[in-house]
Amino acid sequence: MKKIVFIFLVLLLGLVACNTKEVKEEVEQGQVTQEQTNEEAEEAAQGEQEESNIEVEEEQMAEDTEETEEQLSEELEESVEQETSTITSEQEVKDIIEYYAIGEADKLVNISFENSEIKATIDLAQDQLFSPKDIAVTRYSQLSDELLYHDGWELLTITYTNIGTISMNRTEKETNEYGDYFPTLKIEERLQ
């Protein structure tokens, strides 16, 4: 055991001696000079200055992003407020229904707008990908999302031929950051 410790100490001393010899040779050969040390210090200072500039730029970008987000939020709120109008005629209702609730092959069978109640019957075309109930719920949701931007109605009843009827009162709407809507689950529950 003593031999192993002795051999280990000899090796350790040999390594230290070699390392010291290399440093001594570099100093003697002039490879490590005060000039190189100064250059390295200057480069390090420049690097720190660049990092500081980058940090300032990042902070400015973060502030600009926050201001932009606030402006967009305010503009969205203003646009929602500006888009609200009052429906006064059956023709306005028909135009909205045709744009938001009728697909290419669907047919608007009839429509009425009386006593703040919108009633319509729609014949949905067959779809290869989705069930008729899913299409009815989706179309009702799209239509109601748009109609909730307009005043002048309280009850929306849409009958989908051979599928069922969905009827919801305006007071059942919910609101999130994007505006008013009827929850899809409630629409599905109402489909009878």
N, C-alpha and C positions, 0 to 999 in steps of 0.2 A: 504494500500500500504506500509506503514511504517513497518507493521508487517512482510510482505513478505520479505522486504529488510533485516530486522533484523534477520529473520529465515535463510535467505541465508547466511548472514555474520557469524552467529553462526556455520552453517554447514561447511562453508569454513574454519573457524578457527579450527574446530574439525578435518577436513581432514589434515590440515597442521600439527597440533599437533600430529596426529597419525603417519604421515610420518616421522616427526622429531624423534619421540619416537622409530620407527623401526630402523632408521639409528644409533641412539644412542645405542640401544641394540646390533646391529651388531658390532660396534666399541668396546663396552664393552666385548662382547663375544670373541673378537679376530678374527672374521670371515674376516674382512677386514684388511689385514696386509700389511706392506711394501713389504714383500716377494711376495705376490700374485700380487701386482702392478708391481714389477720388472719382474715377469714371464710373465705377460700380455704384458709388453713393449717388452720383448725379442721375444715373439711370433709374435707380430705385426711387429717387425723389420725383422724377418725371412720371414714373409709373403710378406713384401715389397721387400725383396731381391729376393724371388722366382718370384714375378711379374716382377721385373726388368729383371731377367734371361729369362723369357718367352718372354718379349718384344724384347730382343736381338735376341733370337732364331727366332721369327716371322720376324724380319727385315732381318735376314740372309736368311731365307726361301724365302722371297719376292725377294731378290737380286738373289738367285739361280734360281728362277722361271723365272725372267727376262732374265738371261743369257741363260737358256735353251730355252726359246721362241725365242731369237735371233739366237741361233745355229740352231734350227729347221727351222726357216725362211730361213737362209742362205743355209742349206742343201736342202731345197725344191727348192730354186732358182737354185742351182747347178744341181740338178737332172733333172729339166725341161730343162736346157741348155744342159745337156748331152744326154737327150732322143731325141733331135731333130736330125733327119737324113733326107737324101734325097731319095725319092722313084725313082727308076730307071726302074722298070719293071712292067709289067702287073701282074705277079705272086705275087709280093709284095702287090699290090693293092688288088688282089683277097684274099690273106691271111688275110689282115686287114678287108676287108668287111665280110668275112666268120666269123671272130672272133667277130666283134663289131656290125654287122648289121643283122645277120641271126639267127633266133630262131631255135629251134629243128625241127619244121615241115615246116619252110620256105624254099624256093628254090631260088638259084641264077641262073637266067635264062641266062643272058649274061653279059659280062664286056668288057670294052675297056679302054685303057690308051694311048691317042695320043695327041700330041701338048699341053701338060700340062692340059689336060681335062680328068677327070675320069667320065665315064658313066657306069651305071649298071642298070639292070632290075631285080627286086626282086618280087617274088610271095609270099606274106605273107599268112600264115595259118590263119584260122578263130580263133577268141578268144572269149570266153564266157564273159569276164569281160570288155574288152575295145573295143571301136569302131576301125575300120580299120584305120581311119584317125589319131586317137591318137597313135596307134602303129607305123604308118609310121613316124609321127613327132618324136616320141621317138627314134626310130631306126636311123633316119637321124641324130638326135642330138648326139647320142652315137658315130656314125661313124665319124661325122665331128669333134667331140672333139678329137678323136684319130688322125685323118688325119692332124689336125692343128699342131700336134707335128712334122710333116714331111714336108719337102720342096719338090719341084719338081712338084707341081700341082697348078693350079690357079682356076679351075672351077670344082665343084662337082655336077653332075646331077644324081639323082636316080629316076627311074621310078618304081612305085609300081603298079603292074597289078591290074586293076579294081578299083584303088584308085586315082592315079594321079602322077604327077611328081614334084619333088622339085629340084631346081637348085640354087646354091649360089656361088658367087665369093669369093675367099680367102680374098680379100680386104674388104669385109663386116664384117669380124670378129670383135669381141670386146674382151677386156682383163680385167680380174680381178685378185685378188691375187692367184687364182688357175691356171691361164693360159688363153689361147685363146679359144673362143667359138663363135658359132652363137646363137643369142638370140632365144629362143623358139617361141616367138611371130612372129619373122620374118620368121622362118621356116614354121609356120602355115600359114602365109600370102602367102608364095610361093607355097604351095601345091595346084596344079591345076589339 
